[in-house]
Amino acid sequence: MADGYRILVVEDDAAVRRLVTTTLNVHGYAVHEAKTASQALLELSSQAPDLAILDLGLPDGDGVSVIRTLREWSSLPVIVLSARLEDADKVAALDAGADDYLVKPFSVEELLARVRVALRRLDRERALAGGPEEAVYENGALRIDYAAACVTRDGEEVHLTPSEYKLLCLLARNTGKVLTHNYLLKEVWGSALASDRSSLRVFMATLRKKIEPDPASPVYLQTHVGVGYRMLRVE
């Protein structure tokens, strides 16, 4: 699976960089390295990697600024790998355009899993590039027919309100990616007021009741406390 994928690792800590690079190499990925923000932007523009793994605390700048600059010209998947634990740091990185956020210390198995998710999403986007939007979304027992605006689970139609449907479609089209509260609120309701987050929680709870086999143990809609939500891929 890894053959042909090029990954840029941006990390100034030599030990962490070595661990990540070695792990990726062992699993068949081609790896480029950068130690600073300026080197990262040079590599991103000249080497055209398929994925970037990015630390936030770099010697010559903040990784969030790298993401913002990258997003001016590229939708390249970015996984943040950082020791910053605060929700505000996670939200800032995700709002800037990061696709995922993994906190140090981390498990190499989890890192590899996040890489696989990001690359699967990239493959789907590339397959759709220049062509018509995918007409049907299928994920486990969940199925969305975009043309008919119809949602089914296990073949049974799920009746959603217009806002619930829009919210579900937004999460589905970004499967594997954490979408922040602000992003969801802006995209679905056109507002990102802090007071609206309680309404978002209500909508998510209602949506879980309608599409999850067991709403108390969701398999589709994952909560990232203080950050947002993610649609998981169900095999």
C-alpha positions as CSV (number, residue, x, y, z in Angstrom):
1,M,0.0,0.0,0.0
2,A,2.8,2.4,0.9
3,D,4.6,2.1,-2.4
4,G,4.8,5.4,-4.3
5,Y,3.7,7.7,-1.4
6,R,6.1,10.5,-0.4
7,I,5.8,11.9,3.1
8,L,7.5,15.1,4.5
9,V,8.4,14.9,8.2
10,V,8.9,18.4,9.7
11,E,10.5,18.0,13.2
12,D,13.4,19.8,14.8
13,D,13.8,17.1,17.6
14,A,16.4,14.7,16.1
15,A,15.2,11.7,18.1
16,V,11.5,12.1,17.2
17,R,12.4,12.8,13.6
18,R,14.5,9.7,13.4
19,L,11.7,7.6,15.0
20,V,9.1,8.8,12.6
21,T,11.3,8.6,9.6
22,T,12.5,5.1,10.4
23,T,9.0,3.9,11.1
24,L,7.7,5.2,7.8
25,N,10.7,3.8,5.8
26,V,10.2,0.4,7.3
27,H,6.6,0.5,6.1
28,G,7.5,1.4,2.6
29,Y,7.0,5.1,2.5
30,A,9.5,7.5,0.8
31,V,10.4,10.2,3.4
32,H,11.8,13.7,3.1
33,E,12.9,15.7,6.2
34,A,12.8,19.3,7.3
35,K,13.9,20.8,10.6
36,T,12.5,24.4,10.3
37,A,9.5,26.2,9.0
38,S,11.4,27.7,6.1
39,Q,12.8,24.3,5.1
40,A,9.3,22.8,5.3
41,L,7.9,25.3,2.9
42,L,10.7,24.8,0.5
43,E,10.2,21.0,0.5
44,L,6.5,21.4,0.2
45,S,6.8,23.5,-2.9
46,S,9.7,21.7,-4.6
47,Q,9.2,18.0,-3.7
48,A,5.3,17.8,-3.9
49,P,4.9,15.2,-1.2
50,D,1.6,13.3,-0.7
51,L,1.4,14.0,3.0
52,A,3.1,16.2,5.6
53,I,3.7,15.3,9.3
54,L,4.3,18.6,11.1
55,D,5.5,19.7,14.5
56,L,4.2,23.0,15.7
57,G,7.2,24.2,17.7
58,L,9.9,24.9,15.1
59,P,13.0,27.0,15.6
60,D,12.2,29.7,13.1
61,G,8.4,29.9,13.4
62,D,5.1,28.2,14.3
63,G,3.8,25.2,12.5
64,V,0.3,26.8,12.3
65,S,1.8,29.5,10.1
66,V,3.3,26.8,7.9
67,I,-0.2,25.3,7.5
68,R,-1.8,28.6,6.7
69,T,0.8,29.4,4.1
70,L,0.4,25.9,2.6
71,R,-3.3,26.2,2.4
72,E,-3.0,29.3,0.2
73,W,-2.0,27.0,-2.7
74,S,-2.4,23.3,-1.7
75,S,-4.9,20.9,-0.1
76,L,-2.1,18.5,0.8
77,P,-3.0,16.4,3.9
78,V,-1.3,17.5,7.1
79,I,-1.0,15.6,10.3
80,V,0.2,17.7,13.2
81,L,2.5,15.8,15.7
82,S,2.9,18.1,18.7
83,A,3.6,18.1,22.5
84,R,1.0,20.9,22.9
85,L,-1.9,19.5,24.8
86,E,-4.2,22.5,25.1
87,D,-7.5,22.4,23.1
88,A,-6.8,25.9,21.9
89,D,-3.6,24.7,20.1
90,K,-5.5,21.8,18.5
91,V,-8.3,24.1,17.4
92,A,-5.8,26.6,16.0
93,A,-4.0,24.0,13.9
94,L,-7.2,22.4,12.7
95,D,-8.8,25.7,11.9
96,A,-5.7,26.7,9.9
97,G,-6.2,23.6,7.8
98,A,-4.6,20.6,9.4
99,D,-6.3,17.3,8.8
100,D,-5.4,15.6,12.0
101,Y,-3.7,16.2,15.4
102,L,-1.6,13.6,17.3
103,V,-0.2,14.4,20.7
104,K,3.3,13.4,21.8
105,P,4.3,11.0,23.2
106,F,2.5,8.9,20.6
107,S,2.2,5.2,19.5
108,V,3.8,4.5,16.2
109,E,0.9,2.2,15.4
110,E,-1.5,5.0,15.9
111,L,0.6,7.3,13.8
112,L,0.7,4.7,11.0
113,A,-3.1,4.4,11.2
114,R,-3.6,8.1,10.9
115,V,-1.3,8.2,7.9
116,R,-3.3,5.4,6.2
117,V,-6.5,7.3,6.9
118,A,-5.1,10.5,5.4
119,L,-3.8,8.7,2.3
120,R,-7.0,6.9,1.7
121,R,-8.8,10.2,1.8
122,L,-6.2,11.7,-0.6
123,D,-6.8,8.8,-3.0
124,R,-10.5,9.3,-3.0
125,E,-10.1,13.0,-3.7
126,R,-7.7,12.3,-6.5
127,A,-10.1,9.8,-8.1
128,L,-12.8,12.4,-8.1
129,A,-10.6,15.3,-9.3
130,G,-11.8,16.6,-12.6
131,G,-14.8,14.3,-12.6
132,P,-18.4,14.5,-11.3
133,E,-18.9,14.3,-7.5
134,E,-19.4,10.8,-6.2
135,A,-23.1,10.1,-6.4
136,V,-23.2,7.6,-3.5
137,Y,-21.3,7.5,-0.2
138,E,-21.0,4.1,1.5
139,N,-19.5,3.5,4.9
140,G,-20.3,0.2,6.7
141,A,-24.0,0.0,6.8
142,L,-24.5,3.7,6.2
143,R,-25.3,4.9,2.7
144,I,-26.0,8.4,1.4
145,D,-27.5,8.9,-2.0
146,Y,-26.6,12.5,-2.7
147,A,-28.7,12.8,-5.9
148,A,-31.8,11.6,-4.0
149,A,-30.8,13.3,-0.7
150,C,-31.6,10.0,0.9
151,V,-29.8,8.3,3.8
152,T,-30.2,4.6,4.7
153,R,-28.7,2.3,7.4
154,D,-28.9,-1.4,6.9
155,G,-31.2,-0.7,3.9
156,E,-33.7,1.2,6.1
157,E,-34.3,4.9,5.3
158,V,-33.1,7.3,8.0
159,H,-35.3,10.4,8.2
160,L,-33.2,13.5,8.8
161,T,-34.0,17.2,9.1
162,P,-32.3,19.5,6.5
163,S,-29.7,20.6,9.0
164,E,-29.0,17.1,10.2
165,Y,-28.6,16.0,6.5
166,K,-26.2,18.8,5.7
167,L,-24.2,18.1,8.9
168,L,-24.0,14.4,8.0
169,C,-22.9,15.1,4.4
170,L,-20.2,17.5,5.5
171,L,-18.8,15.0,7.9
172,A,-19.1,12.2,5.3
173,R,-17.3,14.2,2.6
174,N,-14.4,14.7,5.1
175,T,-14.3,11.1,6.5
176,G,-11.2,10.7,8.6
177,K,-10.7,14.4,9.2
178,V,-11.5,16.2,12.4
179,L,-13.8,19.1,11.7
180,T,-13.8,21.8,14.4
181,H,-16.9,23.3,16.0
182,N,-16.3,26.6,14.3
183,Y,-16.0,25.0,10.8
184,L,-19.1,22.9,11.2
185,L,-21.1,25.9,12.5
186,K,-20.0,28.1,9.7
187,E,-20.6,25.6,7.0
188,V,-24.0,24.3,8.2
189,W,-25.5,27.4,9.8
190,G,-23.3,30.3,8.6
191,S,-22.3,31.3,12.1
192,A,-19.6,30.3,14.6
193,L,-20.7,32.0,17.8
194,A,-19.6,30.2,20.9
195,S,-23.2,30.2,22.1
196,D,-24.1,28.0,19.1
197,R,-22.0,25.1,20.2
198,S,-24.7,23.8,22.6
199,S,-27.0,23.6,19.6
200,L,-24.4,21.7,17.6
201,R,-24.1,19.2,20.5
202,V,-27.8,18.7,20.4
203,F,-27.8,18.1,16.6
204,M,-24.9,15.6,16.9
205,A,-26.7,13.7,19.7
206,T,-29.8,13.5,17.6
207,L,-27.9,12.5,14.5
208,R,-26.1,9.7,16.5
209,K,-29.5,8.4,17.7
210,K,-30.6,8.1,14.0
211,I,-27.5,6.6,12.4
212,E,-25.5,4.8,15.1
213,P,-26.3,1.1,16.0
214,D,-25.6,2.1,19.6
215,P,-25.6,5.9,20.2
216,A,-23.8,5.3,23.6
217,S,-20.9,3.6,21.8
218,P,-20.7,5.4,18.4
219,V,-18.8,3.8,15.5
220,Y,-19.4,6.6,13.0
221,L,-19.3,10.0,14.7
222,Q,-16.3,10.5,17.0
223,T,-16.2,13.4,19.4
224,H,-12.9,15.2,20.0
225,V,-13.6,17.0,23.3
226,G,-13.1,20.8,23.0
227,V,-12.2,20.5,19.3
228,G,-14.9,19.0,17.1
229,Y,-16.1,15.8,15.4
230,R,-14.9,13.2,12.9
231,M,-16.6,10.7,10.7
232,L,-14.8,7.4,11.1
233,R,-14.4,4.9,8.3
234,V,-16.2,1.6,9.2
235,E,-14.8,-1.4,7.4
